Amino acid sequence: MIVPDTVTGAVLLSVIDFFLSIVMITGIGVVLALFPLFNRLGKIDEKSLRDGHH
């Protein structure tokens, strides 16, 4: 499908761009919401780090 070079085409392109930006922002939000879960999975024992054991 080719977008016509008219005002209608520009509006259609703007609407498509709007929805795609919402999808991208939602995707970034989901990834940022998963960071606390990743933090819980990779729990590091501070005491063993101070003692020099990895």
Secondary structure as the mmCIF struct_conf table of DSSP 4:
data_model
#
loop_
_struct_conf.conf_type_id
_struct_conf.id
_struct_conf.beg_label_comp_id
_struct_conf.beg_label_asym_id
_struct_conf.beg_label_seq_id
_struct_conf.end_label_comp_id
_struct_conf.end_label_asym_id
_struct_conf.end_label_seq_id
HELX_LH_PP_P HELX_LH_PP_P1 ILE A 2 PRO A 4
BEND BEND1 ASP A 5 THR A 6
HELX_RH_AL_P HELX_RH_AL_P1 VAL A 7 LEU A 41
TURN_TY1_P TURN_TY1_P1 GLY A 42 GLY A 42
HELX_RH_AL_P HELX_RH_AL_P2 GLU A 46 ASP A 51
TURN_TY1_P TURN_TY1_P2 GLY A 52 GLY A 52
#
